[in-house]
Amino acid sequence: MPALPSSLISSLSTAPPGSSAVASAAGLLTALGSLPDPRARRGVRHALGTVVAAAVCAVVAGYRSYAAIGEWVADLPADTAAVLGIDPGRRPSEAMIRRLLQALDPDRLAAVIGAWLGARVPAPKAGTRRVIAVDGKTLRGSRTSDTVARHVFAAADQATGVVLASTDVDGKTNEITRFAPLLDQLSDTPTTSTQTPLTTLPGPWARTRA
């Protein structure tokens, strides 16, 4: 599936206190429903949000390849499949999941999931601001014989460690120039301040969002 930073996957694996699996699934399905569907309308059997939510759950469970995701979906108990909106008698195939995920914009997917996670993070105490820590990371295992290792720039809620946004940093740019696009993904996050543990950013970059 479109590569998600390992830190974002880790955030997905951690449920806020008091949350239920059913409520979490419903919220994730709603959030993913805002993604544009790249498929032609004719012949669509499974909602985009359902397929992507199932793939996200599979990845969080450790099933990272398309074949493994397909196996996870095929082996889901009927009641769990129903929670995700899957008809137990007609489940998405591995080929269908792969084609859909490959057609998605990975940055858009990360932004949608980050916004969903942000809405689940407890609000800061009265009179305080939410502090966002910003850091870069090279993803282990992302280098191939044809490509360099993938480097991502992520923003996390400092109090909980939940990753709220991420963006790629390719060889033609650097973390400083990707700082503003990263914060743009946090435009719907209320009362947000930012910092970076690695670099003291110049004035124009040290922005606080209210």
Residue pairs with C-beta under 8 A, 6 or more apart in sequence:
1 55
1 59
1 66
1 69
1 97
1 101
2 101
2 102
2 104
2 105
2 106
2 109
2 110
3 106
3 139
3 142
3 150
4 59
4 106
4 109
4 110
4 113
4 166
5 110
5 137
5 139
5 152
5 154
5 163
5 166
6 137
6 139
6 140
7 137
7 154
7 156
7 163
7 166
8 110
8 113
8 114
8 117
8 154
8 163
8 166
9 59
9 60
10 163
11 117
11 156
11 161
11 162
11 163
12 56
12 60
12 113
12 117
13 60
14 161
14 162
15 24
16 120
16 121
16 122
19 120
21 83
22 83
24 120
25 53
25 83
25 84
27 116
27 119
27 120
28 49
28 53
28 56
28 113
28 116
29 49
29 50
29 53
29 84
29 85
30 49
31 49
31 112
31 113
31 115
31 116
32 48
32 49
32 52
32 53
32 56
32 112
32 113
33 47
33 48
33 49
34 112
35 48
35 49
35 52
35 104
35 108
35 109
35 112
36 108
37 44
37 48
38 100
38 103
38 104
39 48
39 100
39 103
45 90
45 92
45 96
46 86
46 92
46 96
47 85
48 100
49 85
50 84
50 85
50 86
50 92
51 92
51 96
51 97
51 100
51 101
52 100
52 101
52 104
52 109
53 84
53 85
54 69
54 72
54 73
54 76
54 84
54 86
54 92
54 97
55 69
55 73
55 97
55 101
56 113
57 72
57 84
58 68
58 69
58 72
58 73
59 69
61 72
63 69
63 71
63 72
66 94
66 97
66 98
66 101
67 94
69 94
69 97
70 92
70 93
70 94
70 95
70 97
70 98
71 94
73 81
73 86
73 91
73 92
73 94
73 97
74 91
76 84
76 86
76 88
76 91
78 88
81 87
81 88
81 91
82 88
86 92
107 167
107 168
110 165
110 166
110 167
110 185
111 165
111 185
114 163
114 164
114 165
114 166
114 185
114 186
115 164
115 185
115 188
115 189
117 162
117 163
117 164
118 157
118 162
118 164
118 186
118 188
118 189
120 162
121 130
121 157
121 159
121 160
121 162
121 164
122 159
122 160
123 130
123 190
124 130
124 159
124 191
129 191
129 192
129 193
129 208
129 210
130 157
130 159
130 189
130 190
130 191
130 192
130 193
131 157
131 158
131 159
131 193
131 194
131 195
132 155
132 156
132 157
132 158
132 164
132 186
132 189
132 192
132 193
132 194
132 195
133 155
133 156
133 157
133 158
133 195
133 196
133 197
134 153
134 154
134 155
134 156
134 179
134 182
134 194
134 195
134 196
134 197
135 153
135 154
135 156
135 196
135 197
135 198
136 151
136 152
136 153
136 154
136 169
136 175
136 198
137 151
137 152
137 154
138 149
138 150
138 151
139 149
139 150
139 151
139 152
142 149
142 150
143 149
143 150
148 171
150 168
151 168
151 169
151 170
152 166
152 167
152 168
152 169
153 166
153 167
153 168
153 169
153 175
153 178
153 179
153 182
154 163
154 165
154 166
154 182
155 163
155 164
155 165
155 166
155 182
155 183
155 185
155 186
155 194
156 162
156 163
156 164
157 164
158 195
164 185
164 186
164 189
165 182
165 183
165 185
165 186
166 182
166 185
167 178
167 181
167 182
167 185
168 178
169 175
169 178
175 196
175 198
175 199
176 199
176 201
176 205
179 196
179 201
179 205
180 205
180 207
183 194
183 207
183 209
186 192
186 209
187 209
189 209
191 209
191 210
192 208
192 209
192 210
193 208
193 209
194 206
194 207
194 208
194 209
195 206
